[in-house]
Amino acid sequence: MAWWSTCVAVIGSRHADIGEMINTALRFGMLLTPILWVGDRFEAGSAFWWAVHINPAYHLINFVRAPILGQAIDPITIAYLAILSICGWLTAIWLYRRYARFVPLWI
């Protein structure tokens, strides 16, 4: 998640209120993340099932939790995390190259 930190740092240096927006989004996202409950309890294809499976934190937690519980990691989780990492790093590199020189002016 280092790419996430890079994106937030560059955007947060320009817009001071981005921290509050991320705080609110993370609180809402944690309500949809199955940490203490299993995410597969919803019927496949339902609105709640989609809300859980779109959440990146669900896949990050499932990537760590499944081997501990003796389960295989879902191929969808691996693909989701790979695509998320590639797109995230490309976005972070683009943001850093484009706006890093302005950060001292914004702070």
SERO-4910 file (N, C-alpha, C, O; in steps of 0.05 Angstrom, whole numbers):
BEGIN
 pado doro    nc1    nc2    nc3   cac1   cac2   cac3    cc1    cc2    cc3    oc1    oc2    oc3
  Met    A     16    -24      0      0      0      0     17     25      0      7     47      6
  Ala    A     43     22     -6     60     46     -8     51     65    -30     54     89    -28
  Trp    A     40     54    -52     30     71    -73      7     88    -63      4    111    -72
  Trp    A    -10     77    -46    -32     92    -34    -22    116    -18    -32    138    -20
  Ser    A     -1    111     -3     11    133     13     23    155     -4     21    178      2
  Thr    A     35    147    -26     46    167    -45     24    184    -57     27    208    -58
  Cys    A      3    171    -66    -19    187    -77    -32    205    -57    -37    229    -63
  Val    A    -37    196    -33    -49    212    -12    -31    235     -4    -40    257      1
  Ala    A     -4    230     -3     14    251      4     15    274    -16     15    297     -9
  Val    A     15    267    -41     16    287    -62    -10    303    -63    -10    327    -64
  Ile    A    -32    288    -63    -58    302    -64    -64    317    -38    -75    339    -38
  Gly    A    -56    306    -15    -60    319     11    -44    344     14    -52    362     29
  Ser    A    -21    346      1     -5    370      3    -19    393    -11    -15    417     -4
  Arg    A    -35    387    -31    -50    408    -46    -76    415    -33    -84    438    -31
  His    A    -90    394    -24   -117    398    -12   -116    389     17   -114    365     22
  Ala    A   -118    407     35   -115    401     64   -138    384     74   -134    370     94
  Asp    A   -161    385     62   -184    370     72   -186    341     63   -204    327     70
  Ile    A   -166    333     47   -167    305     37   -164    285     60   -175    263     58
  Gly    A   -151    293     82   -149    275    105   -176    268    117   -181    245    125
  Glu    A   -193    288    119   -220    283    130   -237    266    111   -252    248    120
  Met    A   -234    270     85   -249    253     66   -239    224     67   -256    206     66
  Ile    A   -213    220     69   -203    193     71   -211    180     97   -218    156     97
  Asn    A   -211    195    118   -219    184    144   -248    174    143   -255    153    153
  Thr    A   -266    190    131   -294    182    128   -297    158    110   -312    139    116
  Ala    A   -282    157     88   -284    135     69   -273    109     82   -285     87     78
  Leu    A   -252    111     98   -242     87    112   -260     77    133   -263     53    136
  Arg    A   -273     95    147   -293     86    167   -316     71    154   -325     50    164
  Phe    A   -326     82    132   -348     69    118   -339     43    106   -353     23    106
  Gly    A   -315     43     95   -304     18     83   -300     -4    103   -303    -27     96
  Met    A   -292      3    127   -287    -18    147   -313    -31    156   -313    -54    165
  Leu    A   -336    -17    153   -361    -29    160   -368    -51    139   -382    -70    146
  Leu    A   -358    -48    115   -364    -68     94   -342    -89     92   -345   -109     77
  Thr    A   -321    -87    108   -300   -106    108   -304   -128    128   -308   -123    152
  Pro    A   -305   -153    119   -310   -175    137   -284   -183    153   -269   -200    144
  Ile    A   -281   -170    175   -258   -176    192   -267   -198    213   -253   -218    216
  Leu    A   -289   -193    226   -299   -211    246   -320   -230    235   -328   -249    249
  Trp    A   -330   -225    212   -350   -242    199   -341   -250    172   -323   -238    160
  Val    A   -352   -271    161   -343   -283    136   -358   -269    113   -382   -266    114
  Gly    A   -343   -261     93   -354   -246     71   -371   -263     52   -386   -252     36
  Asp    A   -369   -289     54   -385   -306     36   -412   -314     47   -425   -332     36
  Arg    A   -421   -300     67   -447   -307     79   -470   -296     63   -493   -305     67
  Phe    A   -465   -278     44   -486   -267     27   -489   -284      2   -470   -296     -7
  Glu    A   -513   -283     -8   -519   -298    -33   -503   -285    -56   -503   -261    -59
  Ala    A   -491   -302    -72   -474   -292    -95   -492   -276   -114   -513   -284   -122
  Gly    A   -482   -252   -120   -496   -235   -139   -514   -214   -126   -524   -196   -139
  Ser    A   -518   -216   -100   -535   -197    -86   -520   -171    -83   -496   -169    -87
  Ala    A   -534   -150    -75   -522   -123    -72   -501   -124    -49   -480   -111    -52
  Phe    A   -507   -138    -28   -488   -139     -5   -463   -155    -14   -440   -148     -6
  Trp    A   -466   -176    -29   -444   -192    -39   -425   -174    -56   -401   -175    -53
  Trp    A   -437   -158    -74   -421   -141    -91   -407   -119    -74   -384   -112    -79
  Ala    A   -421   -108    -54   -409    -87    -37   -385    -98    -23   -365    -84    -19
  Val    A   -386   -123    -14   -363   -135      0   -340   -141    -19   -317   -136    -13
  His    A   -347   -152    -42   -326   -162    -61   -313   -139    -77   -292   -143    -89
  Ile    A   -325   -116    -78   -312    -93    -91   -292    -80    -72   -274    -66    -82
  Asn    A   -296    -83    -47   -279    -71    -26   -250    -82    -27   -247   -106    -24
  Pro    A   -230    -65    -32   -202    -75    -33   -193    -87     -6   -177   -105     -6
  Ala    A   -203    -76     16   -195    -86     42   -203   -115     46   -190   -131     60
  Tyr    A   -226   -123     35   -235   -150     36   -215   -169     24   -208   -190     35
  His    A   -204   -162      1   -185   -179    -13   -158   -179      1   -145   -200      2
  Leu    A   -150   -156     12   -125   -156     27   -127   -173     52   -108   -188     59
  Ile    A   -149   -172     66   -152   -188     90   -155   -217     83   -144   -235     97
  Asn    A   -170   -223     62   -173   -251     53   -147   -263     44   -143   -287     48
  Phe    A   -129   -247     33   -103   -257     24    -86   -266     48    -71   -285     45
  Val    A    -89   -253     70    -75   -261     94    -90   -282    110    -77   -301    121
  Arg    A   -116   -280    112   -132   -297    130   -136   -325    119   -135   -344    134
  Ala    A   -139   -328     93   -145   -355     81   -123   -375     87   -130   -397     96
  Pro    A    -97   -370     83    -77   -390     90    -76   -397    120    -70   -419    127
  Ile    A    -81   -377    136    -81   -382    165   -104   -401    173   -100   -418    191
  Leu    A   -126   -399    159   -149   -417    165   -147   -443    149   -165   -459    151
  Gly    A   -126   -447    134   -123   -472    119   -139   -472     93   -144   -494     83
  Gln    A   -146   -450     83   -162   -448     59   -144   -438     36   -124   -426     41
  Ala    A   -152   -444     12   -138   -435    -11   -146   -406    -17   -168   -397    -12
  Ile    A   -127   -390    -27   -132   -363    -34   -147   -363    -60   -139   -376    -79
  Asp    A   -169   -348    -61   -186   -346    -86   -169   -335   -109   -155   -315   -105
  Pro    A   -171   -346   -132   -157   -335   -155   -167   -306   -162   -152   -290   -172
  Ile    A   -192   -301   -156   -203   -274   -160   -189   -254   -142   -184   -232   -150
  Thr    A   -183   -262   -117   -170   -245    -98   -142   -239   -108   -133   -216   -107
  Ile    A   -128   -259   -118   -101   -254   -129   -101   -236   -153    -85   -217   -155
  Ala    A   -120   -240   -171   -122   -223   -195   -130   -195   -187   -119   -176   -198
  Tyr    A   -149   -192   -168   -158   -166   -159   -134   -150   -147   -130   -127   -153
  Leu    A   -119   -163   -130    -96   -150   -117    -74   -143   -137    -61   -123   -135
  Ala    A    -70   -161   -157    -50   -155   -178    -58   -131   -194    -41   -113   -199
  Ile    A    -83   -130   -203    -92   -107   -219    -92    -82   -202    -85    -60   -212
  Leu    A   -100    -84   -177   -100    -61   -159    -72    -50   -155    -68    -26   -155
  Ser    A    -53    -68   -152    -25    -59   -148    -14    -46   -173     -1    -25   -171
  Ile    A    -18    -58   -196     -8    -47   -221    -20    -19   -226     -6      0   -232
  Cys    A    -46    -17   -225    -60      8   -230    -52     29   -209    -48     53   -215
  Gly    A    -49     20   -184    -42     39   -162    -14     50   -166     -9     74   -163
  Trp    A      5     32   -173     33     42   -177     35     60   -201     50     79   -201
  Leu    A     20     54   -223     21     71   -246      9     99   -239     20    119   -248
  Thr    A    -12     99   -223    -24    125   -215     -4    140   -197     -1    164   -200
  Ala    A      8    126   -178     27    139   -160     51    151   -175     60    173   -169
  Ile    A     62    136   -194     84    145   -210     77    169   -226     92    189   -228
  Trp    A     53    168   -238     44    191   -254     40    216   -237     49    238   -244
  Leu    A     27    213   -214     22    236   -196     49    247   -186     52    272   -185
  Tyr    A     67    230   -178     93    239   -167    109    254   -189    120    276   -183
  Arg    A    110    243   -213    125    256   -234    112    283   -242    126    302   -249
  Arg    A     86    284   -242     72    307   -251     72    330   -230     75    353   -237
  Tyr    A     68    323   -204     63    343   -184     84    345   -162     80    363   -144
  Ala    A    104    329   -161    123    330   -139    138    356   -137    145    365   -115
  Arg    A    143    369   -159    158    394   -159    141    417   -147    152    437   -139
  Phe    A    114    414   -146     97    434   -134     92    431   -105     82    449    -92
  Val    A     99    408    -93     93    403    -65    105    423    -47     91    432    -28
  Pro    A    131    432    -50    141    452    -32    126    479    -33    124    493    -13
  Leu    A    115    485    -56     99    510    -59     72    507    -44     62    526    -33
  Trp    A     60    483    -45     34    478    -34     35    477     -3     16    484     11
  Ile    A     58    468      7     60    465     36     66    492     48     69    494     72
***
